């Protein structure tokens, strides 16, 4: 398949998703991924549409291929780490979720979504102290609520009470 054809299918699948025609997009992306098994970007888009359809178990191999491959744009890599980590959590694969989301936070330390999903996964593995520390720090750093901001320093200090930094 030519690069132009590949790009046309990706564009068509994106348009279908924007129109809410997720199943049609899934079919096209699954077929494209089968023909281009080493294409990390195609695998990422196939994973994402499976996830959007609630087909988490089917999304996992596509996410894993996307992250194992080369050439995935940084923003897609971030999305793949978040998507795979979240999907592992939904599937009850909590340790894998924590490991994946830690990779994401290591690569993107200022990404609040990755931190929030890591906190949820940590909670499921019995690491409530670290989970709460992450969430308190995230709340203090990102909330625009004036009452939260009034106590920002206190929240940051309380976050330290929940164990050592990872």
C-alpha positions in Angstrom: 0.0 0.0 0.0 1.3 3.4 -0.9 1.8 6.1 1.8 -0.9 8.2 0.0 -3.4 5.4 0.2 -2.6 4.8 3.9 -3.1 8.5 4.6 -6.4 8.6 2.7 -7.7 5.7 4.8 -6.6 7.4 8.0 -8.3 10.6 6.9 -11.5 8.8 5.9 -11.5 7.0 9.3 -11.1 10.2 11.1 -14.0 11.8 9.2 -16.1 8.8 10.0 -15.4 9.1 13.7 -16.2 12.8 13.6 -19.6 11.8 12.1 -20.2 9.3 14.8 -19.8 6.4 12.5 -17.4 4.6 14.8 -18.1 1.0 13.6 -17.3 1.9 10.0 -14.1 3.7 11.1 -13.2 0.6 13.2 -13.6 -1.7 10.2 -11.4 0.5 8.0 -8.7 0.9 10.6 -8.7 -2.8 11.5 -8.2 -3.7 7.8 -5.5 -1.1 7.4 -3.7 -2.3 10.5 -3.8 -5.9 9.2 -2.1 -4.7 6.0 0.4 -2.6 7.8 1.3 -4.5 11.0 4.4 -2.5 11.7 2.8 0.9 11.4 2.6 2.3 14.9 0.4 5.3 14.0 -2.2 3.1 12.3 -2.1 0.7 15.3 -2.7 3.7 17.6 -5.7 4.9 15.6 -7.1 1.4 15.5 -6.7 1.0 19.3 -8.4 4.4 19.9 -11.5 3.6 17.9 -11.8 0.2 19.6 -11.6 1.9 22.9 -14.3 4.5 21.9 -16.6 1.6 21.1 -16.1 0.0 24.5 -14.0 -2.9 22.9 -11.2 -2.6 25.4 -9.9 -6.1 25.2 -9.7 -5.8 21.4 -7.9 -2.4 21.8 -5.0 -3.7 23.9 -3.0 -5.5 21.1 -3.3 -2.4 18.9 -2.1 -0.1 21.7 0.8 -2.6 22.4 1.8 -2.6 18.7 1.6 1.2 18.6 4.0 1.6 21.6 6.3 -1.1 20.4 6.7 0.4 17.0 8.7 3.4 15.8 7.6 6.7 14.4 4.6 7.3 16.6 4.3 11.1 17.0 4.8 12.3 20.6 1.2 13.3 21.2 0.0 10.0 19.8 2.5 8.2 22.1 1.1 10.1 25.1 -2.4 9.1 24.0 -1.4 5.5 23.6 0.2 5.3 27.0 -2.9 6.9 28.5 -5.3 4.8 26.5 -3.5 1.5 27.2 -3.1 2.3 30.9 -6.7 3.2 31.2 -7.8 0.2 29.3 -5.7 -2.1 31.5 -7.4 -0.6 34.5 -10.8 -1.1 33.1 -9.9 -4.7 32.4 -8.7 -5.3 36.0 -5.1 -5.5 34.9 -4.1 -3.0 37.6 -0.3 -3.7 37.8 0.0 -3.3 34.1 -2.0 -0.1 34.3 0.3 1.3 36.9 3.4 0.4 34.9 2.1 1.9 31.7 0.8 5.0 33.3 4.1 5.5 35.2 5.9 5.4 31.8 3.4 8.1 30.6 4.0 10.3 33.6 7.8 9.9 33.3 7.6 11.0 29.6 5.0 13.8 30.3 5.4 14.8 34.0 3.1 17.8 33.6 0.2 15.9 32.1 -2.7 16.0 34.5 -4.7 13.3 32.7 -1.9 10.8 33.0 -1.5 11.7 36.7 -5.2 11.3 37.4 -5.4 7.9 35.6 -2.2 6.8 37.4 -3.8 7.7 40.7 -6.9 5.6 39.9 -4.7 2.6 39.0 -2.6 3.0 42.1 -5.7 3.0 44.3 -6.8 -0.3 42.7 -3.4 -1.8 43.6 -3.7 -0.8 47.3 -1.4 2.2 47.0 -4.0 4.7 48.3 -1.4 7.0 49.9 0.5 7.6 46.7 -2.9 7.9 44.8 -4.1 10.6 47.2 -0.8 12.4 47.1 -0.9 12.6 43.3 -4.6 13.8 43.4 -4.0 16.4 46.1 -1.0 17.8 44.2 -3.0 17.8 40.9 -5.9 19.6 42.6 -3.7 22.2 44.1 -1.9 22.8 40.8 -4.8 22.9 38.4 -8.0 24.0 40.2 -9.3 27.4 39.4 -11.7 27.3 42.3 -10.8 30.3 44.5 -11.4 28.4 47.7 -9.0 25.6 46.6 -6.4 28.1 45.6 -6.7 29.8 49.0 -5.6 26.6 50.5 -3.2 25.5 47.8 -0.1 25.6 50.0 -1.8 23.6 52.7 -2.9 21.0 50.1 0.6 20.7 48.8 1.9 20.2 52.4 -0.8 17.6 53.2 0.1 15.7 50.0 3.6 15.2 51.5 2.0 13.4 54.4 1.0 10.6 52.1 4.3 9.0 51.7 7.6 9.6 49.9 7.7 10.8 46.4 7.9 8.0 43.8 
